[in-house]
Amino acid sequence: MKKTYPKGHPKLLTAWAFYDWANSVYSLVIASAIFPIYYSAISSNAYESGNVPDIFKGMNNESIIIITTALAFLIVSIISPILSGVADYSGKKKRFLQFFCYLGGACSIGLAFFSFDHLWISLLIYLLALVGFWGSLVFYNSYLPDVAHPDQQDRTSALGFSMGYIGSVILLVICLVLIQGGFFESEKLPTQISFVLVGIWWVGFAQYTYAYLPMGTRKDSSNVDNIFTNGFKELKKIWNQLGENLQMKRYLAAFFIYSMAVQTVMLVATYFGTEEVNWGEGGATTGLIISILLIQFVAIAGAFVASSLSRKLGNINVLIGINIVWACVCVYGYFVTTPIQFYITAGFVGFVMGSIQSLSRSTYSKMIPESSLDTASYFSFFDVAEKIGIVIGMLLFAVVGEITGSMRGSILFLVVFFVIGIILLIRVPRIKEPATTT
């Protein structure tokens, strides 16, 4: 029987953080780097040949994948309260984490067969891969207060993001060698192999995390009528509790607003670079890959700098500073036209991306009462707010883009959300930093 480790033990913290190493290859290789380029190529060919379902012929090729992405986020926002409630009352949180991991990994492999010849099935596989990735994060994030003491959570969260950045870059480099190395006669095959490698990497390395994480704390369900609908009741209860927890209430309002802008920038960055930057003939793919790698490396430093500054200045003060930088990045992005300007933007985006994601997660974790056993429900509330924000952010981005006729106008518009986020963060009562755990 494998030894269990107490809360705060270094091996337990490392095992938790290692899931970032496992699953981040999806967000980099598939969501950010290789799949968008692959999809752009095959969808352009499909439109040129007329191999597109009638319902999509009046839309541009990117709108198809954006709508599918938004639908996936809506699904996650609906099912996560149900599943988090079941996880809490069954005491099997780890099983839900594993289920979504295996779903995402299998569908990542399935993307190797993505084709406009079977578009509906292909889009379903893409959607389920997204649901698997984001669904697993609901349960993964909720483990943080279970495995780490409050004074350990900032650094542990930063460790997770940093391991994710390193691991995903390693696999991306391997995939790029396969794609650019000329080892195969088929142009599609190395890209398809890359998707298979993502699924294998994700599921394979996640086994280390599963070997050490506890199964979960089982809550008393004797007074629960239906554990499947109780998740929504739990969210309502947490919503009601926000009236008594001014700190969490104001923080969640700020997070909802600024995260809306952050996630939108991250989701549309590749498309912005493709359409708005003058790369020269044949330079777009290489330039975008370099930018993505730059973002990953800088993000590692950003996560740890934010963790270090938070201990000296406090989480909320650091988040205010990060949002100010984000606003400046969006203003600068409006004027970006050349590759070097895009690289500069990518560097700053990487720095504030790593810092704001890591610190936002750990800040919320610190606000959850230590006596609470329903951490999955708390993080489900957190994730639902984020997902709804993403859908709204993407919709507003598209609307502003249609009105202004350019993605530049949409990028500039996002400054409004960062400014509002800053104002709301200023109103958050400061976190009382915990004593160091020995």
Phi, psi and chi 1 to 4 in degrees:
 res  aa     phi    psi   chi1   chi2   chi3   chi4
   1 MET       -  130.2 -175.4  174.5  179.6      -
   2 LYS   -70.1  140.2 -179.2  171.2  -75.6  -67.1
   3 LYS   -66.3  138.4 -179.6 -179.3  177.5 -179.4
   4 THR   -98.1  147.0   57.9      -      -      -
   5 TYR  -114.6  144.0  -68.0   92.6      -      -
   6 PRO   -73.0  160.8   28.7  -36.3      -      -
   7 LYS   -54.0  131.9 -179.5  176.5  179.8  177.2
   8 GLY    92.3   -6.3      -      -      -      -
   9 HIS   -68.4  136.4 -166.4  -76.6      -      -
  10 PRO   -54.7  -38.6  -27.4   35.3      -      -
  11 LYS   -66.9  -36.8  -74.6 -168.6  175.2 -178.5
  12 LEU   -69.0  -41.4 -177.0   59.2      -      -
  13 LEU   -64.7  -42.1  -60.1 -178.5      -      -
  14 THR   -65.2  -40.8  -59.1      -      -      -
  15 ALA   -64.2  -40.1      -      -      -      -
  16 TRP   -62.6  -49.3  176.8   86.2      -      -
  17 ALA   -63.0  -26.4      -      -      -      -
  18 PHE   -67.3  -19.9 -157.8   74.0      -      -
  19 TYR   -65.5  -29.1 -174.0   72.9      -      -
  20 ASP   -63.0  -40.9 -101.1  -51.1      -      -
  21 TRP   -57.4  -40.7  171.6  -75.6      -      -
  22 ALA   -72.2  -50.0      -      -      -      -
  23 ASN   -91.1  -16.5   79.8  -25.7      -      -
  24 SER   -67.7  -16.1  -68.9      -      -      -
  25 VAL   -64.6  -27.3  -65.8      -      -      -
  26 TYR   -66.8  -49.7  170.0   85.2      -      -
  27 SER   -65.9  -29.9   60.1      -      -      -
  28 LEU   -88.1  -58.6  178.2   60.4      -      -
  29 VAL   -68.4  -44.0  176.9      -      -      -
  30 ILE   -90.6  -54.7  -69.2 -179.3      -      -
  31 ALA   -72.0  -35.4      -      -      -      -
  32 SER  -105.7  -38.5  -60.4      -      -      -
  33 ALA  -108.1  -74.8      -      -      -      -
  34 ILE   -81.2  -44.4  -65.1  178.4      -      -
  35 PHE   -63.0  -43.2 -177.6   78.7      -      -
  36 PRO   -57.2  -39.4  -26.8   36.7      -      -
  37 ILE   -69.6  -42.1  -62.6  171.5      -      -
  38 TYR   -62.8  -46.2  178.7   73.2      -      -
  39 TYR   -63.5  -41.3  173.1   80.9      -      -
  40 SER   -59.5  -41.1  178.2      -      -      -
  41 ALA   -67.8  -49.7      -      -      -      -
  42 ILE   -74.0  -30.8   64.1  172.6      -      -
  43 SER   -72.2  -36.5   61.2      -      -      -
  44 SER   -63.5  -42.6  -64.2      -      -      -
  45 ASN   -63.9  -38.5  -69.3  -24.8      -      -
  46 ALA   -65.7  -40.7      -      -      -      -
  47 TYR   -68.5  -38.4  -90.5   81.1      -      -
  48 GLU   -65.6  -35.0  -70.0  174.1    2.7      -
  49 SER   -91.2   -4.5   62.9      -      -      -
  50 GLY    78.0   14.2      -      -      -      -
  51 ASN   -87.9   59.4 -174.8   26.6      -      -
  52 VAL  -134.6  134.8 -179.2      -      -      -
  53 PRO   -55.0  146.1  -26.2   35.2      -      -
  54 ASP   -55.5  -36.0  -68.7  -21.2      -      -
  55 ILE   -63.1  -23.5 -168.0  174.0      -      -
  56 PHE  -102.2   -5.0  -65.6  131.7      -      -
  57 LYS   -65.6  -25.8  -74.0 -174.6  176.8  178.0
  58 GLY   -88.2    3.1      -      -      -      -
  59 MET  -110.5  157.2  -57.9  166.6   54.8      -
  60 ASN   -81.2  161.8   64.3   56.4      -      -
  61 ASN   -63.1  -33.2   58.0  -25.8      -      -
  62 GLU   -72.1  -28.4  -67.3  174.5   -3.5      -
  63 SER   -63.8  -32.8  -65.3      -      -      -
  64 ILE   -60.3  -48.6  -62.8  174.2      -      -
  65 ILE   -74.2  -31.1 -148.9   70.5      -      -
  66 ILE   -67.4  -42.2  -71.3  174.9      -      -
  67 ILE   -64.3  -42.2  -68.7  172.5      -      -
  68 THR   -62.8  -40.1  -54.6      -      -      -
  69 THR   -62.9  -46.0  -58.7      -      -      -
  70 ALA   -61.5  -40.4      -      -      -      -
  71 LEU   -62.4  -39.9  178.5   59.8      -      -
  72 ALA   -62.0  -42.2      -      -      -      -
  73 PHE   -65.8  -36.7  -77.2  121.0      -      -
  74 LEU   -64.0  -41.8  -80.1  175.9      -      -
  75 ILE   -61.2  -45.5  -68.8  173.7      -      -
  76 VAL   -62.3  -40.6  172.5      -      -      -
  77 SER   -65.9  -26.7   67.5      -      -      -
  78 ILE   -83.9  -43.5  -66.9  171.3      -      -
  79 ILE   -83.2  -24.5   66.1  173.3      -      -
  80 SER   -62.7  -37.8   61.9      -      -      -
  81 PRO   -64.0  -36.5  -22.5   34.4      -      -
  82 ILE   -65.1  -49.4  -60.2  173.1      -      -
  83 LEU   -73.1  -32.9  -62.6 -179.4      -      -
  84 SER   -67.0  -35.4   63.4      -      -      -
  85 GLY   -65.6  -43.9      -      -      -      -
  86 VAL   -62.5  -40.7  175.1      -      -      -
  87 ALA   -62.6  -41.6      -      -      -      -
  88 ASP   -64.7  -43.4  -85.4  -21.5      -      -
  89 TYR   -86.3  -17.2  -71.7  103.3      -      -
  90 SER   -90.0  -19.4   66.5      -      -      -
  91 GLY    70.5   22.7      -      -      -      -
  92 LYS  -124.4   51.0  -63.3 -179.0  178.7  179.6
  93 LYS   -58.1  -38.1 -173.3 -168.5  -62.2 -173.5
  94 LYS   -63.0  -34.4 -176.6  161.9   68.5  173.3
  95 ARG   -65.1  -35.8  -67.2  -70.0  178.5 -104.2
  96 PHE   -70.7  -39.7  -73.2   89.4      -      -
  97 LEU   -58.9  -44.1  174.2   59.7      -      -
  98 GLN   -65.3  -41.8  -71.0  173.2  -48.4      -
  99 PHE   -58.7  -49.0  169.8   78.8      -      -
 100 PHE   -69.3  -32.9  -78.6  100.4      -      -
 101 CYS   -61.9  -48.0  166.7      -      -      -
 102 TYR   -68.5  -35.8  -61.7  149.3      -      -
 103 LEU   -62.7  -47.9  173.4   65.8      -      -
 104 GLY   -65.0  -41.2      -      -      -      -
 105 GLY   -64.8  -43.7      -      -      -      -
 106 ALA   -64.6  -41.0      -      -      -      -
 107 CYS   -73.4  -27.9  -70.3      -      -      -
 108 SER   -62.3  -42.6  -65.1      -      -      -
 109 ILE   -63.9  -38.2  -66.3  173.2      -      -
 110 GLY   -63.1  -24.8      -      -      -      -
 111 LEU   -64.9  -15.1  -72.6  175.0      -      -
 112 ALA   -62.0  -21.0      -      -      -      -
 113 PHE  -105.9   14.5  -53.8   99.8      -      -
 114 PHE   -61.0  127.1 -167.5  101.5      -      -
 115 SER  -154.7  145.4  169.0      -      -      -
 116 PHE   -75.2  -11.0  -92.5   68.3      -      -
 117 ASP   -69.0  -28.4  -66.7  -29.0      -      -
 118 HIS  -132.2   60.6  -52.5  -75.0      -      -
 119 LEU   -64.4  -41.9 -176.7   57.8      -      -
 120 TRP   -63.3  -43.2  -68.4  110.3      -      -
 121 ILE   -66.2  -40.1  -64.0  176.0      -      -
 122 SER   -62.5  -43.8  -63.1      -      -      -
 123 LEU   -66.4  -34.8  -70.6  176.0      -      -
 124 LEU   -64.4  -42.6  176.7   62.1      -      -
 125 ILE   -62.5  -43.7  -67.8  172.9      -      -
 126 TYR   -60.8  -44.2  172.6   81.8      -      -
 127 LEU   -63.1  -44.2 -178.6  145.4      -      -
 128 LEU   -68.4  -31.0  -69.8  176.4      -      -
 129 ALA   -63.8  -42.3      -      -      -      -
 130 LEU   -63.5  -45.0  -98.9  172.9      -      -
 131 VAL   -61.5  -40.4  170.0      -      -      -
 132 GLY   -62.3  -44.8      -      -      -      -
 133 PHE   -64.9  -54.7  175.0   76.5      -      -
 134 TRP   -72.6  -32.3  -71.3   97.8      -      -
 135 GLY   -64.5  -39.3      -      -      -      -
 136 SER   -66.1  -31.9   73.4      -      -      -
 137 LEU   -65.7  -29.8  -71.5 -176.8      -      -
 138 VAL   -56.3  -46.4  173.3      -      -      -
 139 PHE   -82.0  -34.5  -59.8   97.8      -      -
 140 TYR   -62.2  -50.1  169.7   58.7      -      -
 141 ASN   -61.4  -36.6  -72.3  -22.9      -      -
 142 SER   -69.1  -14.6   72.3      -      -      -
 143 TYR   -76.1  -19.9  -98.4  109.3      -      -
 144 LEU   -56.4  -51.6 -179.0   56.0      -      -
 145 PRO   -70.4  -14.2   24.2  -34.0      -      -
 146 ASP   -78.5  -31.2  -65.0  -14.3      -      -
 147 VAL  -105.0  -21.2  -58.7      -      -      -
 148 ALA  -122.9  139.3      -      -      -      -
 149 HIS   -70.5  156.8  -65.5  -70.4      -      -
 150 PRO   -50.3  -41.0  -30.9   37.6      -      -
 151 ASP   -74.5  -10.6   65.9  -67.9      -      -
 152 GLN   -97.5  -12.4  -61.8  172.8  -46.0      -
 153 GLN   -70.3  -38.0  -70.6  168.2   10.3      -
 154 ASP   -60.3  -50.7  -74.8  -17.8      -      -
 155 ARG   -69.9  -37.0 -172.7  159.5 -172.8   83.1
 156 THR   -66.5  -41.1  -56.9      -      -      -
 157 SER   -62.3  -43.0 -179.2      -      -      -
 158 ALA   -64.7  -37.8      -      -      -      -
 159 LEU   -61.1  -42.1  174.9   63.2      -      -
 160 GLY   -60.8  -50.7      -      -      -      -
 161 PHE   -61.0  -40.5  -84.2  106.6      -      -
 162 SER   -66.3  -42.3  -61.9      -      -      -
 163 MET   -62.3  -36.7  -68.3 -177.9   72.1      -
 164 GLY   -64.0  -43.3      -      -      -      -
 165 TYR   -62.8  -44.8  -65.4  138.5      -      -
 166 ILE   -65.0  -50.0  -64.3  171.2      -      -
 167 GLY   -61.2  -43.0      -      -      -      -
 168 SER   -67.7  -34.4   57.8      -      -      -
 169 VAL   -66.9  -39.9  165.2      -      -      -
 170 ILE   -58.9  -48.1  -69.5  173.6      -      -
 171 LEU   -68.7  -36.1 -175.6   60.0      -      -
 172 LEU   -61.9  -42.2  178.1   59.2      -      -
 173 VAL   -62.0  -43.0  170.3      -      -      -
 174 ILE   -59.5  -44.3  -67.1  172.5      -      -
 175 CYS   -64.7  -39.4  -66.3      -      -      -
 176 LEU   -66.3  -36.9  -69.1  178.1      -      -
 177 VAL   -61.5  -42.9  170.7      -      -      -
 178 LEU   -63.1  -42.4  -69.2  174.4      -      -
 179 ILE   -73.3  -41.3  -65.7  171.0      -      -
 180 GLN   -92.1  -10.8  -57.6  -71.4  -15.2      -
 181 GLY   -78.5  -12.6      -      -      -      -
 182 GLY    68.5   30.5      -      -      -      -
 183 PHE   -81.5  -15.2  -55.1  112.1      -      -
 184 PHE  -125.8  147.1  -53.9   93.2      -      -
 185 GLU   -71.2  -37.5  -66.9 -176.8    5.9      -
 186 SER   -78.1  135.3  169.9      -      -      -
 187 GLU   -75.8  -29.2  -67.5 -176.5    2.6      -
 188 LYS   -81.3  -29.9  -67.7  175.1   59.6  176.0
 189 LEU   -57.8  -47.6 -176.5   57.4      -      -
 190 PRO   -62.6  -33.2   18.3  -31.1      -      -
 191 THR   -67.8  -41.4  -60.7      -      -      -
 192 GLN   -64.1  -38.9  -66.8  170.1  -41.8      -
 193 ILE   -62.8  -36.4  -67.9  174.6      -      -
 194 SER   -59.8  -42.1  -62.1      -      -      -
 195 PHE   -65.3  -37.5  -61.4  148.5      -      -
 196 VAL   -64.4  -41.5  173.1      -      -      -
 197 LEU   -63.5  -36.0  -70.5  176.9      -      -
 198 VAL   -59.9  -48.2  167.9      -      -      -
 199 GLY   -62.6  -42.7      -      -      -      -
 200 ILE   -66.3  -44.4  -66.0  173.6      -      -
 201 TRP   -60.4  -49.1  179.3  -68.0      -      -
 202 TRP   -58.5  -55.4 -176.5   -4.3      -      -
 203 VAL   -68.9  -40.2  172.6      -      -      -
 204 GLY   -64.3  -52.2      -      -      -      -
 205 PHE   -72.1  -23.3  -79.1  114.7      -      -
 206 ALA   -64.5  -20.3      -      -      -      -
 207 GLN   -62.7  -30.5  -58.7  -48.9  -51.6      -
 208 TYR   -64.7  -41.7  178.4   77.5      -      -
 209 THR   -62.7  -46.1  -61.7      -      -      -
 210 TYR   -64.2  -27.2  -58.4  148.4      -      -
 211 ALA   -68.5  -22.5      -      -      -      -
 212 TYR  -115.2  -27.3  -70.6   92.6      -      -
 213 LEU   -66.2  141.3  -77.1 -174.6      -      -
 214 PRO   -69.5  159.5   25.7  -35.0      -      -
 215 MET   -65.8  -34.7 -176.1   61.0   68.9      -
 216 GLY   132.9  157.9      -      -      -      -
 217 THR   -92.3  124.5  -57.3      -      -      -
 218 ARG   -85.3  125.6 -176.3  172.0 -174.6  171.8
 219 LYS   -89.2  155.9  -66.5  172.6   59.8  178.8
 220 ASP   -69.8  120.7 -179.5   13.8      -      -
 221 SER  -106.9   12.7   60.0      -      -      -
 222 SER   -64.2  -28.4   57.6      -      -      -
 223 ASN  -103.2   16.1  -63.9  -38.5      -      -
 224 VAL  -104.0  124.7  176.7      -      -      -
 225 ASP   -72.9  -43.4  -64.4  -31.9      -      -
 226 ASN  -148.1  112.3 -170.6  -35.1      -      -
 227 ILE   -69.8  -17.8   62.6  173.7      -      -
 228 PHE   -78.3  -32.6  -67.8   96.3      -      -
 229 THR   -96.3  -10.5   59.6      -      -      -
 230 ASN   -66.9  -23.6 -165.0   69.2      -      -
 231 GLY   -57.7  -40.5      -      -      -      -
 232 PHE   -69.8  -35.2  -67.8  101.7      -      -
 233 LYS   -65.3  -36.2  -66.2 -180.0 -178.9  178.7
 234 GLU   -64.2  -41.3  -70.2  -67.4  -41.3      -
 235 LEU   -63.8  -40.1  -68.1 -172.4      -      -
 236 LYS   -63.6  -39.7 -177.0  178.8  179.5 -179.7
 237 LYS   -63.8  -43.4 -177.2  175.8   72.7  175.1
 238 ILE   -65.4  -38.4  -67.3  172.6      -      -
 239 TRP   -60.0  -43.1  171.6  -98.2      -      -
 240 ASN   -66.3  -35.6  -67.8  -26.2      -      -
 241 GLN   -68.1  -22.0  -70.9  175.3   -4.5      -
 242 LEU   -62.8  -27.1  -69.2  179.9      -      -
 243 GLY   -64.6  -25.8      -      -      -      -
 244 GLU   -94.1  -14.9  -55.3  171.0    2.0      -
 245 ASN  -115.9   84.1 -169.8  -25.1      -      -
 246 LEU   -61.1  -37.1 -176.5   62.9      -      -
 247 GLN   -60.9  -52.1 -177.3 -173.9   63.4      -
 248 MET   -66.0  -39.3 -178.7  178.8  -77.1      -
 249 LYS   -59.0  -48.9  180.0  179.7 -179.7  179.6
 250 ARG   -71.9  -34.4  -69.8 -175.1  174.9  178.9
 251 TYR   -66.0  -44.5  173.2   71.0      -      -
 252 LEU   -62.9  -36.5  -80.4  173.5      -      -
 253 ALA   -62.8  -44.0      -      -      -      -
 254 ALA   -65.8  -44.6      -      -      -      -
 255 PHE   -59.9  -43.6  171.4   77.9      -      -
 256 PHE   -57.1  -42.2  177.6   78.9      -      -
 257 ILE   -73.8  -51.7  -63.8  -61.9      -      -
 258 TYR   -74.6  -31.0   73.7   68.2      -      -
 259 SER   -66.3  -31.9  179.9      -      -      -
 260 MET   -55.3  -43.2 -174.3 -172.8  -56.3      -
 261 ALA   -75.9  -42.3      -      -      -      -
 262 VAL   -60.3  -50.7  169.4      -      -      -
 263 GLN   -66.1  -35.2  -64.5  -64.8  -22.9      -
 264 THR   -64.2  -44.6  -60.2      -      -      -
 265 VAL   -58.9  -44.1  170.1      -      -      -
 266 MET   -66.5  -34.6  -69.1  165.2   59.2      -
 267 LEU   -77.3  -29.3  -72.4  167.4      -      -
 268 VAL  -104.8   -0.4  -56.4      -      -      -
 269 ALA   -57.4  -44.0      -      -      -      -
 270 THR   -63.4  -41.7  -58.9      -      -      -
 271 TYR   -66.9  -37.8  -60.8  104.7      -      -
 272 PHE   -62.5  -45.7  179.5   86.0      -      -
 273 GLY   -62.9  -34.7      -      -      -      -
 274 THR   -70.8  -41.7  -58.6      -      -      -
 275 GLU   -91.3  -30.8  -64.5 -175.3   10.1      -
 276 GLU  -107.1   -9.2  -58.5  -67.9  -18.1      -
 277 VAL  -107.7  135.7  177.7      -      -      -
 278 ASN   -87.5   94.3 -178.3   16.7      -      -
 279 TRP   -84.9  -14.8  -64.0   99.5      -      -
 280 GLY    86.2  170.2      -      -      -      -
 281 GLU   -65.1  120.7 -172.4  173.8   -9.9      -
 282 GLY    75.0    7.8      -      -      -      -
 283 GLY   -97.7   -5.9      -      -      -      -
 284 ALA   -64.8  -47.4      -      -      -      -
 285 THR   -61.8  -49.9  -60.8      -      -      -
 286 THR   -61.7  -42.6  -58.8      -      -      -
 287 GLY   -63.7  -41.3      -      -      -      -
 288 LEU   -67.7  -39.8  -71.6  170.5      -      -
 289 ILE   -64.1  -43.0  -65.9  -62.2      -      -
 290 ILE   -60.6  -42.1  -68.1  173.7      -      -
 291 SER   -62.7  -42.3  -59.5      -      -      -
 292 ILE   -64.9  -42.1  -68.7  167.7      -      -
 293 LEU   -63.3  -41.3  -71.8  172.1      -      -
 294 LEU   -60.0  -44.3  175.8   61.8      -      -
 295 ILE   -59.5  -43.3  -72.6  173.3      -      -
 296 GLN   -63.6  -45.0  -61.3  -56.6  -57.0      -
 297 PHE   -67.7  -42.5  -75.7  120.4      -      -
 298 VAL   -68.0  -33.1  175.6      -      -      -
 299 ALA   -62.7  -31.6      -      -      -      -
 300 ILE   -59.9  -48.1  -62.8  171.2      -      -
 301 ALA   -64.3  -40.0      -      -      -      -
 302 GLY   -60.0  -41.7      -      -      -      -
 303 ALA   -62.9  -43.2      -      -      -      -
 304 PHE   -78.3  -32.8  -81.9  106.5      -      -
 305 VAL   -63.2  -42.8  167.9      -      -      -
 306 ALA   -62.7  -41.4      -      -      -      -
 307 SER   -62.5  -42.8  174.0      -      -      -
 308 SER   -67.0  -44.6  177.0      -      -      -
 309 LEU   -65.6  -34.4  -72.3  175.8      -      -
 310 SER   -63.4  -32.1   68.3      -      -      -
 311 ARG   -70.1  -26.5  -68.9 -165.6  -65.5  -88.6
 312 LYS   -94.2  -38.7  -60.7  176.5 -178.6  178.2
 313 LEU  -109.0  -15.3  -55.4  176.2      -      -
 314 GLY    96.2  146.1      -      -      -      -
 315 ASN   -59.8  -47.3  -70.0   40.8      -      -
 316 ILE   -65.1  -42.1  -60.2  -59.7      -      -
 317 ASN   -61.6  -40.2  -69.3  -28.1      -      -
 318 VAL   -67.7  -40.5  175.2      -      -      -
 319 LEU   -62.9  -36.0  -77.8  171.4      -      -
 320 ILE   -61.5  -46.2  -69.7  171.7      -      -
 321 GLY   -62.1  -40.4      -      -      -      -
 322 ILE   -64.5  -40.1  -65.9  171.0      -      -
 323 ASN   -65.6  -34.1  -87.3  -89.5      -      -
 324 ILE   -62.9  -43.1  -68.1  173.6      -      -
 325 VAL   -63.7  -42.6  176.2      -      -      -
 326 TRP   -57.1  -45.0  -94.8  109.4      -      -
 327 ALA   -60.3  -42.5      -      -      -      -
 328 CYS   -64.6  -38.3  -66.2      -      -      -
 329 VAL   -61.8  -42.1  167.3      -      -      -
 330 CYS   -65.7  -39.5  -71.9      -      -      -
 331 VAL   -63.1  -44.6  172.1      -      -      -
 332 TYR   -64.7  -39.4 -179.6   75.6      -      -
 333 GLY   -60.1  -28.3      -      -      -      -
 334 TYR   -60.6  -29.8  178.4   81.7      -      -
 335 PHE   -99.2    1.4  -60.1   98.6      -      -
 336 VAL   -72.4  127.5  168.6      -      -      -
 337 THR  -135.0  -23.5   57.2      -      -      -
 338 THR  -108.0  159.4   67.0      -      -      -
 339 PRO   -56.9  -43.1  -29.3   37.2      -      -
 340 ILE   -64.3  -36.9 -172.7   64.0      -      -
 341 GLN   -65.8  -37.5  -69.7  173.9  -29.7      -
 342 PHE   -68.1  -37.8 -169.1   77.0      -      -
 343 TYR   -63.7  -40.8  -66.9  146.0      -      -
 344 ILE   -62.1  -45.3  -67.1  172.5      -      -
 345 THR   -60.7  -43.4  -54.9      -      -      -
 346 ALA   -60.7  -38.6      -      -      -      -
 347 GLY   -62.0  -45.9      -      -      -      -
 348 PHE   -69.3  -38.5  -81.2  100.0      -      -
 349 VAL   -60.6  -44.4  165.3      -      -      -
 350 GLY   -59.0  -44.2      -      -      -      -
 351 PHE   -62.9  -48.2 -172.2   80.5      -      -
 352 VAL   -80.4  -22.1  -69.4      -      -      -
 353 MET   -66.8  -49.7  179.4 -175.9   75.3      -
 354 GLY   -63.6  -39.6      -      -      -      -
 355 SER   -72.5  -41.8   56.5      -      -      -
 356 ILE   -74.0  -34.3 -157.7  166.9      -      -
 357 GLN   -68.4  -48.2  -73.1 -177.9  -54.8      -
 358 SER   -63.4  -48.5  171.9      -      -      -
 359 LEU   -72.7  -32.6 -158.8   58.1      -      -
 360 SER   -63.4  -43.2  -67.1      -      -      -
 361 ARG   -64.7  -48.4  177.5  169.7   64.3 -177.1
 362 SER   -72.6  -30.3   60.4      -      -      -
 363 THR   -63.4  -45.7  -60.8      -      -      -
 364 TYR   -63.9  -40.3 -179.3   72.6      -      -
 365 SER   -58.8  -38.6  177.9      -      -      -
 366 LYS   -66.9  -24.7  -72.4 -178.6  178.0 -178.5
 367 MET   -83.5  -13.7  -66.1 -179.8 -178.5      -
 368 ILE   -74.4  128.9  -61.7  175.2      -      -
 369 PRO   -56.3  132.5  -24.4   33.8      -      -
 370 GLU   -62.2  -24.6  -77.3 -161.3   82.4      -
 371 SER   -78.5   -9.5   59.2      -      -      -
 372 SER   -75.1  135.9  176.2      -      -      -
 373 LEU   -98.9  -14.3  -62.2  177.3      -      -
 374 ASP   -97.8   55.2   56.3  -12.1      -      -
 375 THR   -63.4  -31.1   55.2      -      -      -
 376 ALA   -62.7  -38.1      -      -      -      -
 377 SER   -68.3  -39.6  -67.7      -      -      -
 378 TYR   -62.0  -45.4  -90.0   99.2      -      -
 379 PHE   -75.4  -24.9  -90.5   95.8      -      -
 380 SER   -63.6  -42.5  175.7      -      -      -
 381 PHE   -60.3  -44.7 -168.1   93.6      -      -
 382 PHE   -59.8  -46.7 -178.0   76.4      -      -
 383 ASP   -72.1  -35.9  -72.6  -36.3      -      -
 384 VAL   -62.1  -43.2  167.0      -      -      -
 385 ALA   -59.7  -42.2      -      -      -      -
 386 GLU   -64.8  -44.9 -178.1 -177.9   41.4      -
 387 LYS   -66.9  -42.0  -56.3  -52.8  174.3  -67.0
 388 ILE   -63.4  -38.4  -66.3  175.1      -      -
 389 GLY   -61.2  -39.5      -      -      -      -
 390 ILE   -62.5  -45.6  -69.8  171.9      -      -
 391 VAL   -61.4  -46.1  174.7      -      -      -
 392 ILE   -63.9  -42.9  -64.8  173.3      -      -
 393 GLY   -61.8  -44.1      -      -      -      -
 394 MET   -65.5  -39.3  -67.0  178.4   67.8      -
 395 LEU   -63.5  -47.7  176.7   61.7      -      -
 396 LEU   -63.5  -38.1  -69.8  174.3      -      -
 397 PHE   -59.5  -45.0 -170.9   90.6      -      -
 398 ALA   -66.2  -41.8      -      -      -      -
 399 VAL   -64.1  -47.6  169.9      -      -      -
 400 VAL   -63.1  -37.3  174.3      -      -      -
 401 GLY   -62.6  -39.3      -      -      -      -
 402 GLU   -68.0  -38.4  -71.2  -65.8  -35.5      -
 403 ILE   -69.1  -44.1  -66.0  173.7      -      -
 404 THR   -87.2  -17.6   62.1      -      -      -
 405 GLY    78.8   12.0      -      -      -      -
 406 SER  -156.9  148.5  168.7      -      -      -
 407 MET   -69.1  -18.4  -65.2  179.2   72.4      -
 408 ARG   -63.8  -41.3  -64.5 -178.1 -175.7  -82.6
 409 GLY   -62.7  -37.3      -      -      -      -
 410 SER   -67.3  -41.7  -60.2      -      -      -
 411 ILE   -61.6  -43.5  -71.1  -68.8      -      -
 412 LEU   -65.9  -36.2 -168.5   60.7      -      -
 413 PHE   -62.0  -30.9  179.2   71.6      -      -
 414 LEU   -64.1  -19.0  -66.8  178.0      -      -
 415 VAL   -57.5  -34.4  173.5      -      -      -
 416 VAL   -56.7  -41.9  174.0      -      -      -
 417 PHE   -69.0  -36.8  -65.5  102.6      -      -
 418 PHE   -68.3  -38.3  -72.8  116.7      -      -
 419 VAL   -64.2  -45.0  171.5      -      -      -
 420 ILE   -63.0  -41.1  -64.3  174.4      -      -
 421 GLY   -59.5  -41.1      -      -      -      -
 422 ILE   -62.0  -45.5  -68.1  166.9      -      -
 423 ILE   -61.4  -42.8  -65.7  172.0      -      -
 424 LEU   -68.7  -36.7  -66.8  176.2      -      -
 425 LEU   -65.3  -36.0  -77.9  170.6      -      -
 426 ILE   -59.7  -30.1  -68.8  173.8      -      -
 427 ARG   -85.8   -3.2  -61.0  180.0   67.5 -114.5
 428 VAL   -79.2  126.3  176.6      -      -      -
 429 PRO   -58.8  137.4  -24.1   34.1      -      -
 430 ARG   -68.2  144.7  -62.8  -54.7 -175.6 -104.6
 431 ILE   -71.8  134.4  -65.1  175.0      -      -
 432 LYS   -81.1  110.8 -177.2  178.7  179.8 -179.7
 433 GLU   -66.7  132.2  -63.8  -60.4  -34.2      -
 434 PRO   -73.6  158.0   27.7  -34.0      -      -
 435 ALA   -70.2  152.2      -      -      -      -
 436 THR   -67.3  134.4  -58.1      -      -      -
 437 THR   -85.5  133.6  -58.9      -      -      -
 438 THR  -101.1      -   55.9      -      -      -
